[in-house]
Amino acid sequence: MNRPQKQRYNGQVTGKQANPARVRAYGRCKLGGAMFFNASNGPELMQGIIHCEGPIDDFEEWWLNDIKVTKADGDLGWSTAGVWPWQDKIGIQSQLGRADQTTNGILIAKFPDWWGDNKPCKGLALTVIQCILPGDPEKNFQKYFPSGVPNVRVVARCSKVYDPRDSSQTWANDESWKWSDNSALCILNHLTGYRWGVDASTGLPVRMPIGFGIAITRINLASFIAFANLCDQDVFTGSESPTEKRYRCWGTFTLDQEPREVMRDLLATCDGELI
């Protein structure tokens, strides 16, 4: 009997759901996310959005609705997005989702009774948005927030992956891994990699397998090195950017998807086949 296909996550929706599936992303992606916090504190409205599984490499762009905004100094710290119609009434702060991530400082400062060191969202890449209500909000709210709190989306360099060609990296130490959108390396990560979760009994970070959870010792790394080199070949495009890498992998999936389903999508990025 044919089963109906599961609707796939498109990576750019911000939604409210009691217990959404975690999202993992490879390459460079534009991400919405799942809202994990939504509350007001006097003249301020706060929202928190979880984009995907961390740690990711970096955030490159921030978008409010369909408007790209610029953060001060290009860092991950607090800043105002002084563009129409919000002017100086909005601030955004993002975190990369490290295993040792601390609780968002703005949430602790504004909601100390709700947020503490025991709620750090470890291992989750997220953004917090602060909307400062204008004076006489009943009269001026629509002037600055014509569509309410804007949807937050980010463009990010997502999961770091192990590259056996790089002598500075070791598979056992994910702190040494680097970002790459090389299809071969993303496939290797889905076969053998691990992610950070939380031990329910101790509350401490614990490594959990990604995808198939195959031991790295069972992988023919020489074949993956050769394939990674093929993916990195420069190919002439004839466009404004004269060359691009032969095969790249950008996309998202949820951790409740079957590993085989995800692998089919990964292999499709490079016309690949596993043997």
Secondary structure, 3 states (H helix, E strand, C coil): CCCCCCCCCCCCCEECCCCCCCEEEECEEEECEEEEEEEEECCEEEEEEEEEECCEEEEEEEEECCEEECCHHHCCCCEECCECCCECCEEEEEECCCCCCCCCHHHHHHCCCCCCCCCCCCCEEEEEEEEECCCCHHHHHHHHCCCCCCCEEEEEEEEEECCCCCCCCECCEHHHCEECCEHHHHHHHHHHCEEEEECCCCCCEEEEECCCCCCHHHCCHHHHHHHHHHHCCEEECCCCCCEEECCECCEEEECCCCHHHHHHHHHHCCCCCCC
